[in-house]
Structure formats: C-alpha cells, structure tokens
C-alpha cells in the first residue's frame, strides 16, 4: 500500500508540473492543461483517501502522533504558500513588464498560475502526510 500511495503522490506532482508546463507552452485550457488538471485532482483525491484524510480531521479525533504529523504537514503547506506566493509575485511582475511593452500573452496566463499555486498549497499537506504516514496494521 505504501508503494501505491507514494506512486499517487509522484503522479500528482508530475501532473502539477505538466499543468505549469502546459500553461507556459500551450496556454491554459489546452487539452494538455485539462488532462494535467484532471490527473492532478484524481491523484489528490486518492491520496487523501489513502492518508485517511488526516489533514482534514478535527483535532479532537487525532491522537498525539497523528496531531504531530498533521502539524508538520500543515507547516509544509504554509511554507509552500509563502514561497509559491513569492515566486508567483515575481513571475507576474515579469509578465506585467512584458505587458507594459505591449506583449500581454504571458500576463493572460496568470490566472492559471494562481490556480496552480492554490492547488500546490492545498495538496502539499496531504502529500506529506501520505508519504510519511506508516502503513496501517491492516495493510500487511
């Protein structure tokens, strides 16, 4: 089960990278972009199921070990948001400079990049939890 879970995480990461690549090469809403988005969502949903949706459980329903894992994963989600938001600011500033010079092509892709950042920030805690959580006793 651990190999399947980690494979899902890798597939989701590859789909996310494909989403970014498709945004820059073919533009948002291209067939590659939609395929990457669908693959990402499918991998994310199955990863949430595999991790027992620990990232979304109420604190009262967690034991001390699970709470520690969840807090660590949320910390990674926080840093993903901070660093991703900073990168997004820099990239869109470059796009705005291009638009000022008359080329708005890349600036029009900014909404797709914002979506990609939101997806990465949302999925990072689940991915970390699923990657680090030891197999359950019924997974033997």
Secondary structure, DSSP 8 states (H G I E B T S, - for coil): -HHHHHHHHHHHHHHHHHHHHHHHHT-TTSHHHHHHHHHHHHHHHHHHHHTTTGGGS-GGG--HHHHHHHHHHHHHHHHHHHHHHHHHHHHHHHHHHHHHTT--TTGGGHHHHHHHHHHHHHHHHHHHHHHHS---GGG-
